[in-house]
Amino acid sequence: MNRILSKDNCLSHYKWGDNCDGWNLISKPEAAVKQELMPAQTAEKLHFHTFAEQFFYILKGEATFLIEGETFTLKANSGLKIKAGDKHKIMNKGIDDLEFILFSYPSTQNDRTDCE
C-alpha cells in the first residue's frame, strides 16, 4: 500500500465543470479526499448534497463560494465547511489557477443535485 499520495500517484484523474481537473486521493463510501484545480475565470454549477458535508482547503489562489445566497472569499491557507443540504458552488474569479483539497464525508458519489 502506498502511503504517500499526490496528483502523480492518485487513484484517478478526472475532468469536471468548465475544464477543471481533479485527482482522487482517497475514495471510500464513508469519505473522499480530492485535489482539484480550477483555471482562471471558471465556476461550477450551483448544487447541493443530501448527505455529504464538505471541507475545502485552499492551497493556491483565491476561491469565491456562493453558499445559500451568501458570498465568501478564501485565500490560500484557509478553509471552509459546507453543511449537507446547503446549496453551494465554487468559483475562480481570478487571473491565476485555483488549487484546493476537498474532503467530503460521506463521499458525494451519487449524492449531488444540480440547481442550475
Helices and strands as residue ranges (DSSP letters): G 7-9, E 12-16, E 20-28, E 31-38, E 42-43, E 47-48, E 53-60, E 62-67, E 70-75, E 79-82, E 88-92, E 98-105, E 113-114
